[in-house]
C-alpha cells in the first residue's frame, strides 16, 4: 500500500484502479460492512490522493432506509448513488 501511495503522489492522479486485496485490512473491513449494510457487491476499487473509493451494485439496485444511511455515515465519507449502483468514499 505504501508503494501505491508514493506512486500516486508522484503522478498526482485523482485515483487509480486497484485490486481489493491491495487495500489495507481496515479498508477491506469497511467494504465488507458496506456490502453487509447495502446488500450490494463491491466490484471496482480505486485509491488516490483523496482516499479509497468502491463502486457497488445490487441485484435489484440499492435501496437504503434511514437506519442504513445512519450506519453508513459512521464508516464512509461520502455516498454517490447512480441508477442501480452506488459509489462510496472512505
Steps between C-alpha positions, in 0.01 A plus 500: 500500500786737581646456149161575351466819705847617398424425136175698522679799650754500219242488220246726675213294359151541639472124556638178357325165476617243754409145592302437815792311653726805447295700751605478863308284750306793648383608156400142416299485825319819400413353160367181666283705736367716215414184304322359807298818560402555135467143378709608201828358373811716456653450155735796427758650732706816469761666717623855464604815673151535654482145638332180385186457291288190439225457239215271604203348319206301629303236312197726502665835559586645839233631734588650836277602788587753770650229723729382217607857424574563866719188520679589175565857607710369789742311275516684165576862409254525211239302305416561135196312364483442126207304357533137611839552661682724743850614585636561847810684611687415817 
